[in-house]
Amino acid sequence: KGKCPEDGWDESTIELFLHELAIMDSNNFLGNCGVGEREGRVVSGLVARRHYRLIHGIGRSGDISAVQPKAAGSSLLNKLTNSVVLDIIKLAGVRTVANCFVVPMATGMSLTLCFLTLRHKRPKAKYIIWPRIDQKSCFKSMITAGFEPVVIENALEGDELRTDLEAVEAKIKALGAENILCVHSTTSCFAPRVPDRLEELAVICANYGIPHIVNNAYGVQSSKCMHLIQQGARVGRIDAFVQSLDKNFMVPVGGAIIAGFNESFIQEISKMYPGRASASPSLDVLITLLSLGTSGYKKLLKERKEMFSYLSSELKKLADNHNERLLDTPHNPISLAMSLKNLDESNDAAVTQLGSMLFTRQVSGARVVPCGSVQTVNNYTFKGFMSHANDYPCAYLNAASAIGIKKQDVDVFLKRLDKCLRTFRKEAKQEKSINERSDSNEATEQPED
């Protein structure tokens, strides 16, 4: 049926299935005689076993989704993977998605492929409207495709950074809709930035006849992000949404899923990919989904959501204990932020020092964001880089509840963070005491005659 099984398969069954696919490829035929330049020859047995002897890759030179006659097994694997992944995207909340395919590139390059496909539809366009998110790969995806990003600064609402819809529409009117390739929006992101207002952006795109590409990097694991995409497509226009394989399905980095609501447009994107492609990302995600089944993946999504609530409540307690606060970002379903105002005020270098202290204590993934950092990316200068705004009111620390996180991860992180913050408080107290004694000594000294 081309759908993910409800109950996961055991490893022996999966391996048997993959071996059956592999013997359908010509390089594994007993009497095969290859006289071409690409015959699936592999000199290392270790490499052959690592890939289950599925050596030919996927697609043909003109279309990554096309069937390769001498690689029937690899072609079938490709078709099945795309079909199973489509089923999971529907299960995760985007029920009306029409088509998708796995591409052996991470999110940034996959976005570039989408932009290059749109170039042929809108040859005059040179701008991409981009509500600011301080993440280099999505910014560079537009530059690499040869377009000029038009950065729309976010609006501060309470603690949250949200899409400035008025600024988006004003910029469309100023540049002219025909000169704009697309709006490039984002769902999953680091707090205090929250997912873009996809429904409103989709309506604006529909009204002005502008394509809309969504960076849904790690949004498949969030029912809220997937709901935003579903609603955006229902009320307005979303042409394609791109998500990472490693972040959503816990496989090695190197693949993404390009999905959309118009089957022919997604096929156009797949035909834009030049040449054949590695089958490794497709193989990894198919093995993973067959082993999990829909019930296993649903369980992981449920656990992630529970861990988000736990992380949120425990991080709030820790913040209160250190006279800081958990920033109020209810529209972000994955990432949290805790202020570091006291740390920032006591010592300019303390905030970045906290980041290095956590890293050396084997805490990975936590981001420490100081105020006022400036960075230049491809000749564009961003003030307040990493905070998604020129002047965010305070320094802060990020932590995320992503798929696969365990209670132990949260508990160990909080324990180590608490210890680091106590170290800073102790040092600040000692420094204050030294300064007070110094001031007292100066005041009691008698002037010489």
BAVO-904724 format. One record per residue (C-alpha): residue number from 1; residue in three letters; y, x, z. Coordinates in Angstrom, 3 decimals. Example, Ala and Ser with C-alpha at 12.3 -4.5 7.8 and 13.67 -1.06 7.14 Angstrom:
residues 2
 resi resn       py       px       pz
    1  ALA   -4.500   12.300    7.800
    2  SER   -1.060   13.670    7.140
end
This chain:
residues 449
 resi resn       py       px       pz
    1  LYS    0.000    0.000    0.000
    2  GLY    2.273    3.033    0.169
    3  LYS    3.274    2.266    3.756
    4  CYS    3.033    4.280    6.950
    5  PRO   -0.156    3.280    8.845
    6  GLU    0.447    1.450   12.107
    7  ASP   -1.844    3.770   14.065
    8  GLY   -1.703    7.501   13.481
    9  TRP   -4.597    9.379   11.873
   10  ASP   -6.389   12.245   13.594
   11  GLU   -5.933   15.763   12.202
   12  SER   -9.384   15.935   10.589
   13  THR   -8.707   12.773    8.562
   14  ILE   -5.312   14.082    7.448
   15  GLU   -6.809   17.424    6.389
   16  LEU   -9.582   15.684    4.453
   17  PHE   -6.966   13.558    2.691
   18  LEU   -4.886   16.625    1.758
   19  HIS   -7.931   18.501    0.443
   20  GLU   -8.768   15.491   -1.739
   21  LEU   -5.243   15.567   -3.166
   22  ALA   -5.417   19.325   -3.713
   23  ILE   -8.593   19.235   -5.819
   24  MET   -6.757   16.937   -8.240
   25  ASP   -4.405   19.822   -9.179
   26  SER   -5.491   21.934  -12.161
   27  ASN   -5.126   25.270  -10.349
   28  ASN   -8.015   24.183   -8.103
   29  PHE  -10.398   23.125  -10.935
   30  LEU  -13.556   25.286  -10.999
   31  GLY  -13.420   25.910  -14.759
   32  ASN   -9.639   26.051  -15.130
   33  CYS   -8.245   28.445  -17.749
   34  GLY   -4.490   28.914  -17.350
   35  VAL   -2.441   30.604  -20.051
   36  GLY    1.051   29.430  -19.115
   37  GLU    3.790   31.054  -17.034
   38  ARG    3.336   28.663  -14.095
   39  GLU   -0.328   28.135  -13.307
   40  GLY   -0.311   27.780   -9.543
   41  ARG   -1.725   31.244   -8.966
   42  VAL   -1.416   32.463   -5.369
   43  VAL   -2.557   35.958   -4.464
   44  SER   -2.648   35.451   -0.682
   45  GLY   -5.365   33.259    0.778
   46  LEU   -3.194   32.769    3.877
   47  VAL   -0.359   31.352    1.769
   48  ALA   -2.794   29.108   -0.140
   49  ARG   -4.233   27.719    3.119
   50  ARG   -0.756   27.248    4.599
   51  HIS    0.059   24.897    1.699
   52  TYR   -3.408   23.258    1.569
   53  ARG   -3.665   24.730   -1.962
   54  LEU   -0.976   22.289   -3.166
   55  ILE    0.802   25.014   -5.131
   56  HIS    2.482   23.278   -8.091
   57  GLY    5.352   21.725   -6.159
   58  ILE    6.821   18.357   -7.123
   59  GLY    8.534   16.938  -10.190
   60  ARG    9.118   18.347  -13.652
   61  SER   11.988   20.361  -15.086
   62  GLY   13.976   17.210  -15.904
   63  ASP   13.297   15.034  -12.848
   64  ILE   12.231   15.830   -9.293
   65  SER   10.469   12.441   -9.048
   66  ALA    8.530   12.738  -12.334
   67  VAL    4.737   13.028  -12.469
   68  GLN    3.331   16.441  -13.457
   69  PRO    0.104   15.968  -15.514
   70  LYS   -1.573   19.204  -14.411
   71  ALA   -0.670   18.506  -10.762
   72  ALA   -1.938   14.970  -10.226
   73  GLY   -2.577   15.560   -6.510
   74  SER    0.877   17.027   -5.806
   75  SER    2.504   14.215   -7.829
   76  LEU    0.589   11.616   -5.845
   77  LEU    1.624   13.307   -2.601
   78  ASN    5.255   13.136   -3.732
   79  LYS    5.044    9.433   -4.629
   80  LEU    3.264    8.572   -1.377
   81  THR    5.726   10.535    0.758
   82  ASN    8.732    8.786   -0.779
   83  SER    7.039    5.416   -0.305
   84  VAL    6.088    6.090    3.341
   85  VAL    9.576    7.412    4.144
   86  LEU   11.133    4.287    2.578
   87  ASP    8.940    2.186    4.868
   88  ILE   10.154    4.142    7.929
   89  ILE   13.836    3.767    6.930
   90  LYS   13.302   -0.003    6.768
   91  LEU   11.512    0.059   10.121
   92  ALA   14.438    2.046   11.619
   93  GLY   16.927   -0.689   10.674
   94  VAL   18.081   -0.449    7.035
   95  ARG   15.916   -3.305    5.810
   96  THR   17.470   -3.760    2.357
   97  VAL   17.242   -0.105    1.240
   98  ALA   15.988   -0.132   -2.361
   99  ASN   14.887    3.436   -3.031
  100  CYS   14.748    6.930   -1.567
  101  PHE   13.311   10.361   -2.245
  102  VAL   12.669   13.521   -0.263
  103  VAL   14.598   16.506   -1.589
  104  PRO   13.776   20.110   -0.549
  105  MET   17.322   20.896    0.565
  106  ALA   19.019   20.341    3.906
  107  THR   21.737   17.695    4.383
  108  GLY   24.727   19.688    3.068
  109  MET   23.230   20.567   -0.319
  110  SER   21.789   17.055   -0.639
  111  LEU   25.298   15.635   -0.229
  112  THR   26.472   18.077   -2.916
  113  LEU   23.795   16.686   -5.261
  114  CYS   25.152   13.163   -4.662
  115  PHE   28.719   14.261   -5.447
  116  LEU   27.637   16.044   -8.632
  117  THR   25.854   12.884   -9.799
  118  LEU   29.022   10.839   -9.225
  119  ARG   31.012   13.368  -11.299
  120  HIS   29.404   11.997  -14.479
  121  LYS   30.418    8.454  -13.546
  122  ARG   33.995    9.387  -12.602
  123  PRO   35.002   12.377  -14.774
  124  LYS   38.718   12.122  -13.902
  125  ALA   38.187   12.114  -10.151
  126  LYS   38.892   15.283   -8.173
  127  TYR   39.419   14.106   -4.584
  128  ILE   37.004   13.059   -1.840
  129  ILE   38.382   11.031    1.072
  130  TRP   36.851   12.486    4.237
  131  PRO   37.469   11.195    7.780
  132  ARG   37.473   14.474    9.695
  133  ILE   34.329   15.714   11.433
  134  ASP   34.239   19.340   12.497
  135  GLN   30.917   20.360   11.032
  136  LYS   30.979   23.015    8.335
  137  SER   28.098   21.972    6.074
  138  CYS   29.411   18.476    5.270
  139  PHE   32.858   19.944    4.528
  140  LYS   31.410   22.733    2.356
  141  SER   29.225   20.224    0.486
  142  MET   32.404   18.855   -1.135
  143  ILE   33.858   22.301   -1.911
  144  THR   30.562   23.503   -3.427
  145  ALA   30.500   20.456   -5.705
  146  GLY   33.972   21.430   -6.969
  147  PHE   36.032   18.682   -5.332
  148  GLU   39.106   18.694   -3.129
  149  PRO   38.523   17.188    0.320
  150  VAL   41.333   14.964    1.556
  151  VAL   41.078   15.212    5.340
  152  ILE   41.889   12.016    7.248
  153  GLU   42.649   12.776   10.886
  154  ASN   40.918   10.566   13.441
  155  ALA   42.725    8.094   15.702
  156  LEU   42.402    8.598   19.477
  157  GLU   41.370    5.340   21.167
  158  GLY   40.835    5.935   24.874
  159  ASP   38.543    8.965   24.926
  160  GLU   37.037    8.191   21.514
  161  LEU   38.033    9.587   18.124
  162  ARG   37.677    6.792   15.566
  163  THR   38.301    6.251   11.846
  164  ASP   41.964    5.732   10.949
  165  LEU   41.461    2.947    8.402
  166  GLU   45.171    2.565    7.646
  167  ALA   45.417    6.271    6.787
  168  VAL   42.353    5.997    4.515
  169  GLU   43.805    3.057    2.584
  170  ALA   47.277    4.641    2.386
  171  LYS   45.761    7.819    0.916
  172  ILE   43.770    5.832   -1.676
  173  LYS   46.982    4.107   -2.800
  174  ALA   48.895    7.407   -2.884
  175  LEU   46.271    9.300   -4.927
  176  GLY   45.131    6.410   -7.123
  177  ALA   41.596    5.001   -6.919
  178  GLU   40.613    6.433  -10.315
  179  ASN   41.319    9.967   -9.036
  180  ILE   39.029    9.613   -6.039
  181  LEU   35.353   10.491   -6.448
  182  CYS   34.252    8.739   -3.268
  183  VAL   34.755    8.174    0.422
  184  HIS   32.517   10.538    2.419
  185  SER   31.865    9.012    5.848
  186  THR   29.712   10.012    8.835
  187  THR   27.473    8.199   11.311
  188  SER   25.782   10.674   13.679
  189  CYS   28.270   13.093   15.257
  190  PHE   29.246   14.956   18.428
  191  ALA   31.147   12.972   21.059
  192  PRO   33.995   12.227   21.615
  193  ARG   33.998   11.502   17.889
  194  VAL   32.033    8.359   17.203
  195  PRO   30.427    7.010   14.007
  196  ASP   32.909    5.976   11.343
  197  ARG   33.829    2.316   10.944
  198  LEU   31.318    1.912    8.128
  199  GLU   31.718   -1.820    7.605
  200  GLU   35.491   -1.582    7.159
  201  LEU   35.208    1.543    4.974
  202  ALA   32.548   -0.172    2.833
  203  VAL   34.885   -3.142    2.301
  204  ILE   37.772   -0.812    1.334
  205  CYS   35.479    0.994   -1.140
  206  ALA   34.360   -2.315   -2.657
  207  ASN   37.947   -3.565   -2.965
  208  TYR   39.163   -0.407   -4.737
  209  GLY   35.988    0.237   -6.751
  210  ILE   35.380    3.621   -5.103
  211  PRO   31.846    4.962   -4.390
  212  HIS   30.847    5.521   -0.771
  213  ILE   28.486    8.321    0.381
  214  VAL   27.359    8.366    4.017
  215  ASN   26.336   11.500    5.913
  216  ASN   23.638   10.051    8.199
  217  ALA   22.376   13.510    9.263
  218  TYR   20.467   12.546   12.416
  219  GLY   21.138    8.804   12.335
  220  VAL   17.628    7.526   11.492
  221  GLN   16.692    7.933   15.164
  222  SER   19.558    5.645   16.228
  223  SER   19.277    1.881   15.732
  224  LYS   23.083    1.667   16.025
  225  CYS   23.697    4.151   13.168
  226  MET   21.133    2.404   10.966
  227  HIS   22.649   -1.001   11.774
  228  LEU   26.083    0.290   10.685
  229  ILE   24.623    1.345    7.311
  230  GLN   22.842   -1.982    6.875
  231  GLN   26.000   -3.941    7.703
  232  GLY   28.182   -1.735    5.517
  233  ALA   25.921   -2.416    2.536
  234  ARG   25.895   -6.142    3.336
  235  VAL   29.671   -6.637    3.496
  236  GLY   30.897   -3.879    1.164
  237  ARG   29.782   -0.803   -0.741
  238  ILE   27.497    2.086    0.209
  239  ASP   26.094    4.020   -2.752
  240  ALA   23.882    6.524   -0.934
  241  PHE   23.146    7.756    2.577
  242  VAL   21.666   11.165    3.343
  243  GLN   19.599   12.173    6.382
  244  SER   17.873   15.336    7.562
  245  LEU   14.091   15.621    7.869
  246  ASP   14.061   18.116   10.744
  247  LYS   16.508   16.211   12.969
  248  ASN   14.853   12.808   12.526
  249  PHE   11.161   13.659   12.099
  250  MET   10.745   16.942   13.983
  251  VAL    9.581   19.060   11.033
  252  PRO   10.839   22.530    9.951
  253  VAL   14.339   22.759    8.477
  254  GLY   14.542   22.518    4.686
  255  GLY   14.419   18.888    3.598
  256  ALA   16.467   15.697    3.486
  257  ILE   16.136   12.090    2.363
  258  ILE   18.579   10.596   -0.131
  259  ALA   18.453    6.797    0.040
  260  GLY   20.457    3.886   -1.320
  261  PHE   20.675    0.215   -2.206
  262  ASN   20.780    0.600   -5.990
  263  GLU   17.451    1.896   -7.307
  264  SER   18.841    3.187  -10.601
  265  PHE   21.596    5.245   -8.902
  266  ILE   19.072    6.960   -6.596
  267  GLN   16.957    7.737   -9.695
  268  GLU   20.052    9.256  -11.327
  269  ILE   20.480   11.570   -8.324
  270  SER   16.822   12.660   -8.512
  271  LYS   17.232   13.419  -12.230
  272  MET   20.302   15.543  -11.465
  273  TYR   18.143   18.021   -9.492
  274  PRO   17.422   20.909  -11.892
  275  GLY   13.817   21.985  -12.237
  276  ARG   10.786   21.464  -10.074
  277  ALA   10.917   21.634   -6.292
  278  SER    8.975   22.829   -3.293
  279  ALA    6.471   20.317   -1.948
  280  SER    6.630   21.786    1.586
  281  PRO    9.209   19.339    3.052
  282  SER    7.324   16.356    1.553
  283  LEU    4.022   17.695    2.859
  284  ASP    5.451   18.285    6.351
  285  VAL    6.954   14.830    6.728
  286  LEU    3.877   13.072    5.280
  287  ILE    1.561   14.899    7.709
  288  THR    3.913   14.041   10.596
  289  LEU    4.205   10.341    9.763
  290  LEU    0.463    9.971    9.131
  291  SER   -0.245   11.528   12.533
  292  LEU    2.330    9.352   14.330
  293  GLY    1.896    6.049   12.519
  294  THR    4.604    3.391   12.868
  295  SER    3.596    2.763   16.490
  296  GLY    4.014    6.459   17.349
  297  TYR    7.410    6.707   15.666
  298  LYS    8.635    3.522   17.362
  299  LYS    7.521    4.974   20.705
  300  LEU    9.580    8.129   20.067
  301  LEU   12.650    6.019   19.174
  302  LYS   12.252    3.983   22.376
  303  GLU   11.852    7.105   24.519
  304  ARG   14.959    8.668   22.961
  305  LYS   17.023    5.610   23.816
  306  GLU   15.740    5.618   27.398
  307  MET   16.533    9.315   27.751
  308  PHE   20.069    8.687   26.476
  309  SER   20.654    6.222   29.339
  310  TYR   19.152    8.666   31.847
  311  LEU   21.182   11.624   30.541
  312  SER   24.340    9.516   30.604
  313  SER   23.918    8.361   34.225
  314  GLU   22.882   11.789   35.543
  315  LEU   25.615   13.678   33.668
  316  LYS   28.178   11.233   35.098
  317  LYS   26.989   11.990   38.642
  318  LEU   27.213   15.730   38.003
  319  ALA   30.694   15.368   36.496
  320  ASP   31.900   13.394   39.544
  321  ASN   30.520   16.086   41.869
  322  HIS   32.623   18.719   40.095
  323  ASN   35.780   16.618   39.889
  324  GLU   35.285   16.129   36.162
  325  ARG   34.369   12.995   34.257
  326  LEU   31.947   11.795   31.619
  327  LEU   34.150   10.834   28.686
  328  ASP   33.976    7.147   27.815
  329  THR   32.435    7.073   24.318
  330  PRO   30.425    3.803   24.131
  331  HIS   30.313    3.839   20.301
  332  ASN   28.369    7.120   20.169
  333  PRO   24.648    6.375   20.666
  334  ILE   23.319    9.969   20.659
  335  SER   25.911   12.448   21.943
  336  LEU   27.797   12.602   25.268
  337  ALA   30.782   14.664   26.413
  338  MET   31.866   15.802   29.876
  339  SER   35.405   17.023   30.521
  340  LEU   36.020   20.640   31.586
  341  LYS   39.631   20.153   32.580
  342  ASN   39.487   22.016   35.904
  343  LEU   37.637   24.919   34.320
  344  ASP   40.172   25.121   31.491
  345  GLU   43.154   25.047   33.855
  346  SER   41.769   27.746   36.166
  347  ASN   40.989   30.298   33.444
  348  ASP   41.551   30.326   29.673
  349  ALA   38.285   32.162   29.020
  350  ALA   36.198   30.138   31.489
  351  VAL   35.279   27.384   29.025
  352  THR   33.781   29.695   26.419
  353  GLN   32.217   31.754   29.197
  354  LEU   30.389   28.625   30.388
  355  GLY   28.893   28.236   26.909
  356  SER   27.530   31.780   26.921
  357  MET   26.222   31.358   30.495
  358  LEU   24.257   28.278   29.477
  359  PHE   22.882   30.005   26.393
  360  THR   21.675   33.039   28.359
  361  ARG   20.010   30.590   30.758
  362  GLN   18.020   29.174   27.808
  363  VAL   20.018   25.970   27.438
  364  SER   20.195   25.356   23.676
  365  GLY   22.136   22.663   21.862
  366  ALA   24.889   22.168   24.446
  367  ARG   28.312   22.722   22.837
  368  VAL   31.296   23.904   24.854
  369  VAL   34.570   23.002   23.131
  370  PRO   37.817   24.687   24.254
  371  CYS   41.271   23.328   23.495
  372  GLY   43.343   24.615   20.598
  373  SER   40.752   26.667   18.718
  374  VAL   41.785   27.344   15.094
  375  GLN   39.327   28.031   12.272
  376  THR   39.617   28.433    8.517
  377  VAL   36.808   27.063    6.341
  378  ASN   37.051   27.707    2.577
  379  ASN   40.844   28.244    2.814
  380  TYR   41.351   25.024    4.807
  381  THR   42.688   25.616    8.321
  382  PHE   41.569   23.255   11.076
  383  LYS   43.500   23.159   14.335
  384  GLY   41.394   22.232   17.368
  385  PHE   38.229   23.012   15.387
  386  MET   35.005   21.576   16.848
  387  SER   36.937   18.837   18.689
  388  HIS   37.481   16.753   15.487
  389  ALA   41.215   16.513   16.258
  390  ASN   44.302   18.726   16.246
  391  ASP   45.104   18.193   19.924
  392  TYR   42.298   16.609   21.916
  393  PRO   43.524   16.086   25.527
  394  CYS   40.924   18.270   27.260
  395  ALA   38.168   20.854   26.860
  396  TYR   34.669   19.434   27.142
  397  LEU   30.936   20.026   26.962
  398  ASN   28.533   18.167   24.640
  399  ALA   24.924   17.203   25.286
  400  ALA   22.773   14.969   23.088
  401  SER   19.716   12.815   23.561
  402  ALA   17.878   13.415   20.290
  403  ILE   14.384   12.354   19.263
  404  GLY   11.656   14.242   21.127
  405  ILE   13.777   14.997   24.219
  406  LYS   11.887   14.787   27.532
  407  LYS   12.990   14.008   31.094
  408  GLN   12.182   17.602   32.000
  409  ASP   14.713   18.821   29.381
  410  VAL   17.433   16.664   30.946
  411  ASP   16.600   17.671   34.527
  412  VAL   16.477   21.410   33.801
  413  PHE   19.734   21.235   31.785
  414  LEU   21.562   19.433   34.597
  415  LYS   20.248   21.841   37.221
  416  ARG   21.382   24.892   35.235
  417  LEU   24.749   23.362   34.350
  418  ASP   25.357   22.482   38.009
  419  LYS   24.548   26.055   39.035
  420  CYS   26.936   27.505   36.437
  421  LEU   29.788   25.192   37.484
  422  ARG   29.210   26.040   41.169
  423  THR   29.476   29.740   40.262
  424  PHE   32.869   29.113   38.655
  425  ARG   34.074   27.067   41.636
  426  LYS   32.996   29.805   44.061
  427  GLU   34.781   32.484   42.011
  428  ALA   37.932   30.344   41.761
  429  LYS   37.899   29.754   45.528
  430  GLN   37.549   33.479   46.232
  431  GLU   40.367   34.306   43.809
  432  LYS   42.621   31.698   45.423
  433  SER   41.866   33.101   48.895
  434  ILE   42.694   36.651   47.737
  435  ASN   45.980   35.475   46.201
  436  GLU   46.938   33.582   49.368
  437  ARG   46.264   36.635   51.551
  438  SER   48.282   38.800   49.185
  439  ASP   51.230   36.369   49.299
  440  SER   51.012   36.238   53.099
  441  ASN   51.055   40.039   53.404
  442  GLU   54.086   40.293   51.141
  443  ALA   55.967   37.700   53.215
  444  THR   55.340   39.500   56.573
  445  GLU   56.252   42.991   55.355
  446  GLN   59.523   44.238   56.932
  447  PRO   62.086   45.745   54.560
  448  GLU   62.889   49.419   55.209
  449  ASP   66.321   50.427   56.580
end
